[in-house]
Amino acid sequence: MKKIKLFYLRSCPYCKKALTVIEKLKEKEYKNIEIDIEMIEESENIELASSYDYYYVPAFFVDEKKEHEGIVMVADIKRIFEKALSE
């Protein structure tokens, strides 16, 4: 499985929605599959966050390649999961 990195802010409503969707997908559709997501709170990891090319949170990277940033829908997160699970 490819590594997923998620940059987020605790105070961001779009990040909160993304985290909720991630948990629901992991509980229902991906419950028997180990999906490892490194969650990085941007304001607590400023130096690391500034080394990545994104402007909006939440920002998802799979194998260090940006896959999505900004408002996410369920389909976006499924696509990110599938990308991480693909060989």
C-alpha positions in Angstrom: 0.0 0.0 0.0 1.2 3.5 -0.8 1.5 6.0 2.0 -1.2 8.7 2.4 -0.4 12.0 4.0 -3.2 14.3 5.0 -2.5 17.9 5.9 -5.3 19.5 7.9 -6.2 22.2 10.4 -8.3 21.4 13.5 -10.4 24.5 13.1 -11.2 23.9 9.4 -14.8 22.8 8.8 -13.8 21.1 5.5 -11.1 19.2 7.3 -13.5 18.1 10.0 -15.8 16.8 7.2 -13.0 15.0 5.6 -12.0 13.3 8.8 -15.6 12.2 9.4 -15.8 10.8 5.9 -12.5 8.9 6.3 -13.7 7.3 9.6 -17.0 6.3 8.1 -15.4 4.8 5.0 -12.9 2.9 7.2 -15.7 1.5 9.3 -18.0 0.5 6.5 -16.4 0.0 3.0 -12.8 -0.5 4.0 -13.1 -2.2 7.4 -11.1 -5.3 6.5 -8.4 -3.3 4.8 -5.5 -1.5 6.6 -5.4 2.1 5.3 -2.5 4.0 6.9 -2.9 7.8 6.9 -0.3 10.1 8.3 -2.3 13.0 9.6 -0.3 16.2 9.9 -1.9 19.2 11.7 -0.5 22.1 9.7 -0.3 24.7 12.5 1.7 22.2 14.7 4.1 21.2 11.8 4.7 24.4 10.0 8.1 23.5 8.7 7.0 20.2 7.3 3.8 21.7 5.8 5.7 24.4 4.1 7.9 21.9 2.3 4.8 20.5 0.4 3.2 22.2 -2.6 -0.4 23.0 -1.6 -2.5 26.0 -0.7 -5.8 24.6 0.7 -6.5 22.1 3.4 -7.4 19.3 3.6 -4.5 18.3 1.3 -4.0 14.7 0.4 -0.7 13.2 -0.9 -0.2 9.6 -2.0 3.4 8.5 -2.3 4.4 12.2 -2.0 2.3 13.2 -5.0 -0.6 15.6 -4.4 -3.9 14.0 -5.2 -6.4 16.5 -3.8 -6.6 19.7 -1.9 -9.6 21.7 -0.6 -13.2 20.7 -0.2 -13.6 16.9 -0.6 -16.6 14.7 -1.4 -16.9 11.0 -0.5 -15.9 10.1 -4.0 -12.7 12.0 -3.7 -11.6 10.2 -0.6 -12.6 6.8 -2.2 -10.4 7.7 -5.2 -7.5 8.6 -2.8 -7.9 5.3 -1.0 -8.0 3.3 -4.2 -4.9 5.1 -5.5 -3.1 4.2 -2.3 -4.2 0.6 -2.5 -3.3 0.1 -6.2 0.1 -1.4 -7.1 
